[in-house]
Amino acid sequence: MTTKIKGLRWYIAGVLCLATALNYLDRQTLALLAHTLEKELGITTVQYSYIVATFLTSYTIMYAVGGRLIDYLGTRRGFAFFVSFWSAADLLHAFARTVLQFSFCRFLLGAAEPVNFPAAVKAVSEWFPMRERALAVGIFNSGTAIGAGLAAPLVAWITLNLGWRYTFVAGAALSMCWVVLWLSAYRLPRQHPRICAEELALIEEDAQPRAEGETVPLGHILRIREAWGCILARLLTDPISYFFAFWMPQFLQRERGFNLADIGRYFWIPYLALAVGNIAGGEIPRRLIQRGWSVNRSRKMVMFAASIVMPTCFILITCVASPVWAVALISAAMFSHAAWGNMTLPAEIFPKHVVGTVAGLGGAAGSMVGAVAMLLIGRTIVVTSFTPIFIIYSIVPMTAFAVVCILIKKLGQVREVAVS
């Protein structure tokens, strides 16, 4: 007889968190090595911005396509395929020597990695009731912080002791181990042999589950106002995520005097704050809901507070010269950005058979703007400094919050979307 596991959905959230951690560990590696590659291979700041933009170009395309594929293929099969793909792409980086070769490797990595997020959001919609989805998304999305935070000491140690090429080998091997774990652990709730009857009833308390493979015409989705609310929220806020991931190590090295060893020792702190922010962005609304608040009120309260804290931190970062204060303010900004919870939105307003598609479209919009932003940031840094970038990003969070209030209006109420 198969042993039942109490609270199985939280184990699923843990596996999703691990995938996201590996996703960010793999992508963060190059950002941490940018200064090293500039010295060893002569890759300049502008050339680095080209490499990053190449990654985000394929990332943009596959975010939209990947979300659609996950809705069609199903979470289990689609997730396993794309993680295997990014593992192979990550390994290829170990053999790159030129800007063109790195760009090619990043293009392949960008074609695989974005599917992590619509797949994980879809898995949350399959395994969690509405009132727990913000927390579940926060748990898996905290993997972005865990992976990027672990990347700093891991990349620094491997580079200083074995050479930078082995950092990519390690990332690829870890990702393939995850694929094995995923295929053995994940099933839809009704198909999972280890789920308890009570937990299944809890998961299905909002609506009856739908079969995988059901699709809605893309044109129909794009005519829904709430879909555009999700898309525009990601378009505005995702570039901040890419700025943190791809440029913050360089900010600390160029303008606050850090070296690679310092990054390895201290850069995990902002990512710890990011991880805690992801959890807090789901846990605070959950506790407020338990006290009688609605999903809509509790989530928007957290989003509004984060939209105030982030600009404050960005402005103050430009004024302080102390490395300690710089790390502290970056940490507070990253905590607030994570707590804002942009990735949770599709799971809070759409049925599970379109969650992957809407999440993919939003991520594609965010990475498209992010790709352009990466190029502009590279040139801005060469001409002036990081200050104009912080100032511009200070107005974004509240703008995105206004978009959610105007286009989505009520969170926590699933809109009916007909299947073709």
C-alpha positions as CSV (number, residue, x, y, z in Angstrom):
1,M,0.0,0.0,0.0
2,T,1.3,3.4,-1.0
3,T,2.0,5.7,2.0
4,K,0.1,9.0,1.9
5,I,1.9,12.2,2.6
6,K,0.2,14.9,4.6
7,G,0.6,18.4,3.1
8,L,1.9,17.0,-0.1
9,R,1.3,20.3,-1.9
10,W,4.0,22.0,0.1
11,Y,6.5,19.4,-1.0
12,I,5.5,20.1,-4.6
13,A,6.1,23.8,-3.8
14,G,9.6,22.9,-2.5
15,V,10.4,21.0,-5.7
16,L,9.3,24.0,-7.8
17,C,11.4,26.3,-5.5
18,L,14.4,24.1,-6.2
19,A,13.9,24.3,-10.0
20,T,13.7,28.1,-9.8
21,A,16.9,28.2,-7.6
22,L,18.8,26.2,-10.2
23,N,17.3,28.5,-12.9
24,Y,18.7,31.6,-11.3
25,L,22.0,29.9,-10.3
26,D,22.6,29.2,-13.9
27,R,21.7,32.6,-15.2
28,Q,23.5,34.5,-12.4
29,T,26.8,32.8,-13.1
30,L,27.7,35.0,-16.1
31,A,26.8,38.2,-14.2
32,L,29.1,37.2,-11.4
33,L,31.9,36.4,-13.9
34,A,31.5,39.6,-16.0
35,H,34.4,41.3,-14.3
36,T,36.5,38.2,-14.5
37,L,35.8,37.7,-18.2
38,E,36.6,41.3,-18.9
39,K,40.1,40.7,-17.5
40,E,40.7,37.2,-19.0
41,L,38.9,37.4,-22.4
42,G,38.7,41.2,-22.9
43,I,34.9,41.3,-23.0
44,T,33.9,44.9,-22.4
45,T,30.9,46.3,-20.6
46,V,29.1,47.1,-23.8
47,Q,29.8,43.7,-25.2
48,Y,28.5,42.2,-22.0
49,S,25.3,44.1,-22.4
50,Y,25.0,42.6,-25.9
51,I,25.4,39.1,-24.5
52,V,22.7,39.8,-21.9
53,A,20.4,41.3,-24.5
54,T,20.8,38.2,-26.6
55,F,19.7,36.1,-23.7
56,L,16.7,38.2,-23.2
57,T,15.8,38.2,-26.9
58,S,15.3,34.4,-27.0
59,Y,13.9,34.6,-23.4
60,T,11.2,37.0,-24.6
61,I,10.2,34.8,-27.5
62,M,10.1,31.6,-25.5
63,Y,8.4,33.0,-22.5
64,A,5.3,33.6,-24.6
65,V,5.7,30.4,-26.6
66,G,6.7,28.4,-23.6
67,G,3.7,29.3,-21.6
68,R,1.5,28.2,-24.4
69,L,3.4,24.9,-24.7
70,I,3.1,24.2,-21.0
71,D,-0.7,24.7,-21.3
72,Y,-0.7,22.2,-24.2
73,L,1.9,19.6,-23.1
74,G,1.1,19.7,-19.4
75,T,3.2,20.7,-16.5
76,R,5.1,17.5,-15.8
77,R,6.3,16.7,-19.3
78,G,6.9,20.3,-20.4
79,F,8.9,21.2,-17.3
80,A,11.1,18.2,-17.6
81,F,11.9,18.9,-21.3
82,F,12.8,22.5,-20.8
83,V,15.0,22.0,-17.7
84,S,16.9,19.3,-19.7
85,F,17.3,21.9,-22.5
86,W,18.7,24.6,-20.3
87,S,21.1,22.1,-18.6
88,A,22.6,21.4,-22.0
89,A,22.8,25.1,-22.9
90,D,24.5,25.9,-19.6
91,L,27.1,23.2,-20.2
92,L,28.0,24.8,-23.5
93,H,29.2,28.0,-21.8
94,A,32.2,26.1,-20.4
95,F,33.6,25.9,-24.0
96,A,32.9,29.5,-25.0
97,R,35.8,31.9,-25.7
98,T,34.4,34.8,-27.7
99,V,31.6,37.3,-27.4
100,L,29.8,35.5,-30.3
101,Q,30.1,32.1,-28.7
102,F,28.8,33.4,-25.3
103,S,26.0,35.1,-27.1
104,F,25.0,31.9,-28.8
105,C,25.1,30.0,-25.5
106,R,23.0,32.6,-23.8
107,F,20.6,32.6,-26.7
108,L,20.0,28.8,-26.1
109,L,19.8,29.3,-22.4
110,G,17.3,32.1,-22.9
111,A,15.2,29.8,-25.1
112,A,14.8,27.3,-22.2
113,E,14.8,29.1,-18.9
114,P,11.7,31.2,-19.1
115,V,9.4,28.2,-19.2
116,N,10.2,27.6,-15.6
117,F,7.9,30.4,-14.5
118,P,4.6,29.7,-16.4
119,A,5.1,26.1,-15.7
120,A,5.6,26.7,-11.9
121,V,2.6,29.1,-11.8
122,K,0.5,26.5,-13.6
123,A,1.6,23.9,-11.1
124,V,0.5,26.2,-8.3
125,S,-2.9,26.6,-9.9
126,E,-3.2,22.8,-10.1
127,W,-2.0,22.1,-6.5
128,F,-3.2,25.0,-4.4
129,P,-6.6,26.6,-3.5
130,M,-7.0,30.3,-4.3
131,R,-6.3,31.5,-0.7
132,E,-2.8,29.8,-0.7
133,R,-1.6,30.6,-4.2
134,A,0.2,33.8,-3.3
135,L,2.2,32.0,-0.7
136,A,2.9,29.0,-3.0
137,V,4.1,31.3,-5.7
138,G,6.2,33.2,-3.1
139,I,7.7,29.9,-2.1
140,F,8.7,28.8,-5.6
141,N,9.7,32.3,-6.6
142,S,12.0,32.5,-3.5
143,G,14.1,30.1,-5.5
144,T,15.2,33.1,-7.6
145,A,16.8,34.5,-4.5
146,I,18.1,31.2,-3.2
147,G,19.8,30.4,-6.5
148,A,21.2,33.8,-7.1
149,G,22.4,34.1,-3.4
150,L,24.1,30.7,-3.5
151,A,25.6,31.5,-6.9
152,A,27.8,34.2,-5.4
153,P,29.8,32.1,-3.0
154,L,29.6,29.0,-5.2
155,V,30.9,30.8,-8.3
156,A,33.5,32.7,-6.4
157,W,34.8,29.4,-4.8
158,I,34.8,27.4,-8.0
159,T,36.4,30.2,-10.0
160,L,39.2,30.9,-7.5
161,N,39.9,27.2,-7.0
162,L,39.1,25.4,-10.2
163,G,38.6,28.0,-12.9
164,W,35.5,29.8,-14.1
165,R,34.6,27.2,-16.8
166,Y,33.7,24.6,-14.1
167,T,31.0,26.9,-12.7
168,F,28.9,26.1,-15.8
169,V,29.6,22.4,-15.5
170,A,28.4,22.3,-12.0
171,G,25.2,24.2,-12.8
172,A,24.4,21.8,-15.7
173,A,24.8,18.7,-13.5
174,L,22.6,20.0,-10.8
175,S,19.8,20.8,-13.2
176,M,19.8,17.3,-14.7
177,C,19.5,15.9,-11.1
178,W,16.4,18.0,-10.7
179,V,14.8,16.5,-13.8
180,V,15.1,13.0,-12.3
181,L,13.5,14.3,-9.0
182,W,10.7,16.1,-10.9
183,L,9.7,13.1,-13.0
184,S,9.5,10.9,-9.9
185,A,7.6,13.4,-7.7
186,Y,5.1,15.3,-9.9
187,R,1.6,14.2,-10.9
188,L,-1.7,16.1,-11.1
189,P,-3.4,15.9,-7.7
190,R,-6.1,13.4,-8.8
191,Q,-3.4,11.2,-10.3
192,H,-0.9,11.3,-7.5
193,P,-0.7,8.1,-5.5
194,R,0.5,9.8,-2.3
195,I,-2.2,12.5,-1.9
196,C,-4.7,12.3,1.0
197,A,-8.4,12.6,0.3
198,E,-8.6,15.6,2.7
199,E,-5.9,17.5,0.8
200,L,-7.4,16.7,-2.5
201,A,-10.7,18.2,-1.3
202,L,-8.9,21.3,-0.1
203,I,-7.1,21.8,-3.5
204,E,-10.4,21.5,-5.4
205,E,-12.4,23.7,-3.1
206,D,-12.6,26.6,-5.6
207,A,-13.4,24.8,-8.8
208,Q,-13.4,21.3,-10.4
209,P,-10.0,20.5,-12.0
210,R,-9.7,20.6,-15.8
211,A,-7.9,18.1,-17.9
212,E,-4.6,19.1,-19.4
213,G,-4.4,19.9,-23.1
214,E,-7.4,22.3,-23.1
215,T,-6.6,25.4,-25.0
216,V,-8.2,28.9,-25.5
217,P,-7.5,30.9,-28.7
218,L,-4.8,33.4,-28.1
219,G,-6.8,36.2,-29.7
220,H,-9.6,35.6,-27.2
221,I,-7.2,35.9,-24.3
222,L,-5.8,39.1,-25.6
223,R,-9.2,40.6,-25.7
224,I,-9.6,40.2,-21.9
225,R,-8.8,43.4,-19.9
226,E,-7.5,41.5,-17.0
227,A,-5.0,39.6,-19.2
228,W,-3.5,43.0,-20.2
229,G,-3.3,43.9,-16.5
230,C,-1.1,40.9,-15.9
231,I,1.0,41.6,-19.0
232,L,1.6,45.3,-18.3
233,A,2.4,44.6,-14.7
234,R,5.1,42.2,-15.7
235,L,6.3,44.6,-18.5
236,L,6.9,47.3,-16.0
237,T,8.3,45.3,-13.1
238,D,10.3,42.5,-14.7
239,P,13.1,44.8,-15.9
240,I,13.8,45.6,-12.3
241,S,14.4,41.9,-11.7
242,Y,16.9,41.7,-14.6
243,F,18.6,44.9,-13.3
244,F,19.1,43.2,-9.9
245,A,20.3,39.9,-11.5
246,F,22.6,41.2,-14.3
247,W,23.9,44.5,-13.1
248,M,23.9,44.8,-9.3
249,P,27.2,42.8,-8.9
250,Q,28.8,45.3,-11.4
251,F,27.4,48.2,-9.4
252,L,29.0,47.0,-6.2
253,Q,32.3,46.4,-8.0
254,R,32.4,49.5,-10.1
255,E,30.9,52.1,-7.7
256,R,31.3,50.7,-4.2
257,G,34.8,49.0,-4.4
258,F,33.9,45.3,-4.2
259,N,36.0,42.6,-5.7
260,L,35.0,39.1,-6.6
261,A,35.8,37.7,-3.2
262,D,33.7,40.5,-1.6
263,I,30.8,39.6,-3.9
264,G,31.1,36.0,-2.8
265,R,31.2,37.0,0.9
266,Y,28.4,39.6,1.0
267,F,26.1,39.4,-2.1
268,W,24.1,36.6,-0.6
269,I,22.6,39.1,1.8
270,P,20.4,40.9,-0.8
271,Y,19.3,37.6,-2.1
272,L,18.3,36.4,1.3
273,A,16.2,39.5,1.6
274,L,14.7,38.7,-1.8
275,A,13.8,35.1,-0.6
276,V,12.2,36.4,2.5
277,G,10.3,39.0,0.5
278,N,8.9,36.3,-1.7
279,I,7.6,34.4,1.3
280,A,6.4,37.5,3.0
281,G,4.5,38.6,-0.1
282,G,2.4,35.5,0.2
283,E,2.4,34.9,4.0
284,I,1.2,38.4,5.0
285,P,-1.9,38.2,2.7
286,R,-2.6,34.7,3.9
287,R,-2.6,35.8,7.6
288,L,-4.7,38.8,6.8
289,I,-7.2,36.6,5.0
290,Q,-7.4,34.4,8.1
291,R,-8.4,37.6,10.0
292,G,-11.2,38.3,7.6
293,W,-9.6,40.3,4.8
294,S,-10.3,39.5,1.2
295,V,-7.7,38.3,-1.2
296,N,-8.0,41.5,-3.1
297,R,-7.5,43.8,-0.1
298,S,-4.7,41.9,1.5
299,R,-2.7,41.5,-1.7
300,K,-3.1,45.1,-2.7
301,M,-2.1,46.4,0.7
302,V,1.3,44.5,0.3
303,M,1.7,45.7,-3.2
304,F,1.1,49.3,-2.2
305,A,3.6,49.2,0.6
306,A,6.2,47.7,-1.6
307,S,5.6,50.3,-4.2
308,I,6.5,53.0,-1.6
309,V,9.6,51.3,-0.1
310,M,11.3,50.5,-3.5
311,P,11.6,54.0,-4.8
312,T,12.8,55.2,-1.4
313,C,15.6,52.7,-1.5
314,F,16.5,53.5,-5.1
315,I,16.9,57.2,-4.4
316,L,18.9,56.7,-1.2
317,I,21.3,54.2,-3.0
318,T,22.4,57.1,-5.2
319,C,23.2,59.2,-2.1
320,V,25.2,56.8,0.1
321,A,28.9,56.0,-0.5
322,S,29.2,53.4,2.2
323,P,29.3,49.8,0.9
324,V,27.5,48.6,4.0
325,W,24.6,51.0,3.4
326,A,24.6,50.1,-0.3
327,V,24.1,46.4,0.5
328,A,21.4,47.3,3.1
329,L,19.4,49.4,0.7
330,I,19.7,46.9,-2.1
331,S,18.5,44.3,0.3
332,A,15.4,46.4,1.3
333,A,14.6,47.1,-2.4
334,M,14.9,43.5,-3.4
335,F,12.7,42.4,-0.4
336,S,10.0,44.8,-1.5
337,H,10.2,43.9,-5.1
338,A,9.7,40.2,-4.3
339,A,6.8,41.0,-1.9
340,W,5.1,42.9,-4.7
341,G,4.2,39.5,-6.2
342,N,3.8,40.3,-9.9
343,M,4.1,36.6,-10.9
344,T,1.1,35.6,-8.7
345,L,-1.4,37.6,-10.6
346,P,-2.5,35.1,-13.3
347,A,-3.1,32.4,-10.7
348,E,-5.4,34.8,-8.8
349,I,-7.7,35.7,-11.6
350,F,-7.6,33.1,-14.3
351,P,-8.6,29.4,-14.5
352,K,-5.8,26.9,-14.6
353,H,-6.2,26.0,-18.3
354,V,-5.0,29.5,-19.3
355,V,-2.7,30.4,-16.4
356,G,0.5,29.2,-18.3
357,T,-0.4,31.2,-21.4
358,V,-1.1,34.5,-19.5
359,A,2.0,34.1,-17.3
360,G,4.0,33.4,-20.4
361,L,2.7,36.5,-22.2
362,G,3.4,38.7,-19.2
363,G,6.9,37.3,-18.9
364,A,7.6,37.8,-22.6
365,A,6.5,41.4,-22.3
366,G,8.7,41.9,-19.3
367,S,11.8,40.3,-20.9
368,M,11.3,42.2,-24.2
369,V,11.4,45.5,-22.3
370,G,14.2,44.1,-20.2
371,A,16.3,43.3,-23.2
372,V,16.1,46.9,-24.4
373,A,16.8,48.1,-20.9
374,M,20.0,46.0,-20.7
375,L,21.4,47.7,-23.8
376,L,20.5,51.1,-22.5
377,I,22.0,50.4,-19.0
378,G,25.3,49.3,-20.5
379,R,25.7,52.5,-22.5
380,T,24.4,54.7,-19.6
381,I,27.0,53.2,-17.2
382,V,29.8,53.9,-19.7
383,V,28.7,57.5,-20.3
384,T,27.6,58.5,-16.7
385,S,26.9,56.1,-13.8
386,F,24.2,53.9,-12.3
387,T,22.4,56.9,-10.8
388,P,20.0,57.7,-13.8
389,I,19.0,54.0,-13.8
390,F,18.0,54.0,-10.1
391,I,16.0,57.2,-10.6
392,I,14.1,55.9,-13.6
393,Y,13.3,52.6,-11.8
394,S,12.0,54.5,-8.8
395,I,8.8,55.5,-10.6
396,V,8.0,52.0,-11.9
397,P,6.5,50.2,-8.9
398,M,3.7,52.6,-8.2
399,T,2.9,52.8,-11.9
400,A,2.5,49.0,-12.1
401,F,0.3,49.1,-9.0
402,A,-2.0,51.6,-10.7
403,V,-2.2,49.4,-13.7
404,V,-3.3,46.4,-11.5
405,C,-6.0,48.6,-9.9
406,I,-7.3,49.9,-13.2
407,L,-7.2,46.8,-15.4
408,I,-7.5,43.9,-13.0
409,K,-9.5,45.6,-10.3
410,K,-10.4,42.6,-8.1
411,L,-7.9,39.9,-7.2
412,G,-9.0,36.5,-5.9
413,Q,-12.0,36.2,-8.2
414,V,-11.5,33.7,-11.1
415,R,-12.8,35.0,-14.5
416,E,-14.5,32.5,-16.7
417,V,-12.6,31.8,-19.9
418,A,-14.3,29.5,-22.4
419,V,-12.3,26.6,-23.9
420,S,-12.2,26.3,-27.7
